[in-house]
Amino acid sequence: MNIIENIEVNRFINNIKLSGVEYFSLGIIKGDQIFAIFSSPTWQKFYLENQCFDYDPVIKTAYVNYDMPVDWRSVTVLLKKEAFIMEARGELTGCQEGFSMMKQIDEETSAILAFGGIKDFSTVMDAYATYESEVTRLIDVLCAIYFPLKKKKKEK
């Protein structure tokens, strides 16, 4: 997993925090390559050190529910590692409410995003509705940077 450092991304995270969103993350996934943004450095460190991506029950649920917000509280936890990840997410981000969503970008590329907050779930969803177009633009920009389209060879 590669961590994205970008001034525009940092500005976006600071802006959405003003709306009641305490936590934001975005991952662009293509094959086995993942480029990610975490607004919480503590959660980012934990997530990477513990290789949570393959075990995260939120990610697993989002993968089978494209374009549908997955409420963190509705996620079924079956394994100890999954429970450990869910508990750590709340403790390290400070968020008890939130959702994650998987978006299909093209045949090979997806984006997973998460919004979390301390307040009620509707506040987090309202913030997403407010910033959805900016999130979409951010996904497009990051895909263009990290997964540029290959130019087709001209046929003779």
FENUR-V894302 format. One record per pair of residues at least 24 apart in sequence whose ideal C-beta (glycine too) atoms are under 8 Angstrom apart, sorted by sequence separation. I is the first residue (numbers start at 1). J is the second residue. D is the distance in Angstrom with one decimal. If there is no record, write none. Layout:
{{I | J | D} {I | J | D}}
This chain:
{{13 | 37 | 7.5} {55 | 79 | 7.3} {73 | 97 | 7.4} {94 | 118 | 6.2} {97 | 121 | 4.7} {57 | 82 | 4.3} {72 | 97 | 7.2} {99 | 124 | 6.4} {1 | 27 | 7.7} {13 | 39 | 4.6} {55 | 81 | 4.9} {56 | 82 | 7.5} {72 | 98 | 4.8} {97 | 123 | 7.6} {98 | 124 | 5.7} {99 | 125 | 7.0} {113 | 139 | 7.9} {55 | 82 | 6.1} {71 | 98 | 7.8} {72 | 99 | 6.4} {89 | 116 | 7.8} {97 | 124 | 5.6} {9 | 37 | 5.4} {57 | 85 | 6.9} {58 | 86 | 7.5} {71 | 99 | 5.4} {72 | 100 | 7.2} {111 | 139 | 4.9} {56 | 85 | 5.4} {57 | 86 | 6.4} {70 | 99 | 5.8} {99 | 128 | 7.5} {55 | 85 | 6.2} {69 | 99 | 4.1} {70 | 100 | 5.1} {2 | 33 | 7.5} {4 | 35 | 5.4} {6 | 37 | 8.0} {58 | 89 | 7.7} {69 | 100 | 7.5} {70 | 101 | 6.6} {2 | 34 | 6.8} {3 | 35 | 7.9} {4 | 36 | 6.5} {69 | 101 | 5.0} {111 | 143 | 8.0} {1 | 34 | 4.6} {2 | 35 | 4.9} {3 | 36 | 6.0} {4 | 37 | 4.9} {52 | 85 | 5.1} {68 | 101 | 6.7} {1 | 35 | 7.8} {2 | 36 | 7.0} {3 | 37 | 7.5} {67 | 101 | 6.8} {105 | 139 | 6.8} {109 | 143 | 6.5} {1 | 36 | 5.6} {3 | 38 | 7.3} {50 | 85 | 7.6} {67 | 102 | 7.4} {66 | 102 | 5.2} {67 | 103 | 6.1} {103 | 139 | 7.0} {65 | 102 | 7.0} {66 | 103 | 7.0} {67 | 104 | 7.3} {50 | 88 | 7.9} {62 | 100 | 4.9} {66 | 104 | 5.5} {105 | 143 | 6.1} {109 | 147 | 6.2} {61 | 100 | 7.8} {62 | 101 | 6.1} {63 | 102 | 5.7} {62 | 102 | 4.1} {3 | 44 | 6.8} {59 | 100 | 7.1} {46 | 88 | 5.8} {58 | 100 | 4.7} {66 | 110 | 8.0} {72 | 116 | 7.4} {3 | 48 | 7.8} {43 | 88 | 7.6} {43 | 89 | 6.8} {46 | 92 | 5.7} {1 | 48 | 6.1} {73 | 121 | 7.7} {43 | 92 | 4.3} {42 | 92 | 4.8} {43 | 93 | 5.0} {62 | 112 | 5.9} {71 | 121 | 6.4} {42 | 93 | 7.9} {1 | 53 | 6.5} {40 | 92 | 6.3} {40 | 93 | 4.9} {59 | 112 | 6.3} {58 | 114 | 7.3} {69 | 125 | 6.9} {69 | 128 | 7.4} {23 | 93 | 4.2} {22 | 93 | 6.6} {23 | 94 | 7.4} {22 | 94 | 5.7} {23 | 95 | 4.9} {22 | 95 | 5.2} {23 | 98 | 6.7} {28 | 105 | 7.7} {31 | 108 | 6.5} {30 | 108 | 5.4} {30 | 109 | 4.5} {29 | 109 | 6.8} {30 | 110 | 7.8} {28 | 109 | 6.9} {29 | 110 | 4.8} {28 | 110 | 7.8} {29 | 111 | 7.1} {28 | 111 | 5.4} {29 | 112 | 6.7} {27 | 111 | 6.7} {26 | 111 | 6.4} {27 | 112 | 4.6} {26 | 112 | 7.3} {27 | 113 | 7.7} {25 | 112 | 7.9} {26 | 113 | 4.8} {25 | 113 | 6.8} {26 | 114 | 7.7} {24 | 113 | 7.6} {25 | 114 | 4.5} {24 | 114 | 6.8} {23 | 114 | 6.9} {24 | 115 | 5.9} {23 | 115 | 7.2} {24 | 116 | 7.6} {23 | 116 | 3.6} {21 | 115 | 5.3} {22 | 116 | 5.8} {23 | 117 | 7.3} {21 | 116 | 7.0} {22 | 117 | 5.0} {21 | 117 | 5.6} {22 | 118 | 5.6} {20 | 117 | 5.5} {16 | 115 | 7.8} {20 | 119 | 5.6} {20 | 123 | 4.7} {21 | 124 | 6.4} {20 | 124 | 7.3} {20 | 126 | 8.0} {21 | 127 | 4.6} {19 | 126 | 7.9} {20 | 127 | 5.8} {35 | 142 | 6.5} {19 | 127 | 4.4} {26 | 135 | 7.3} {16 | 127 | 6.3} {19 | 130 | 6.2} {28 | 139 | 6.9} {35 | 146 | 4.8} {19 | 131 | 7.2} {26 | 138 | 6.8} {26 | 139 | 7.0} {33 | 146 | 7.8} {28 | 142 | 5.3} {33 | 147 | 7.9} {16 | 131 | 5.5} {28 | 143 | 6.0} {15 | 131 | 7.8} {26 | 142 | 7.5} {30 | 147 | 5.3} {28 | 146 | 6.2} {28 | 147 | 7.1} {12 | 134 | 6.4} {12 | 138 | 6.0} {9 | 138 | 7.0} {8 | 138 | 7.6} {8 | 141 | 7.2} {4 | 142 | 6.6} {4 | 146 | 7.9} {2 | 146 | 7.9}}
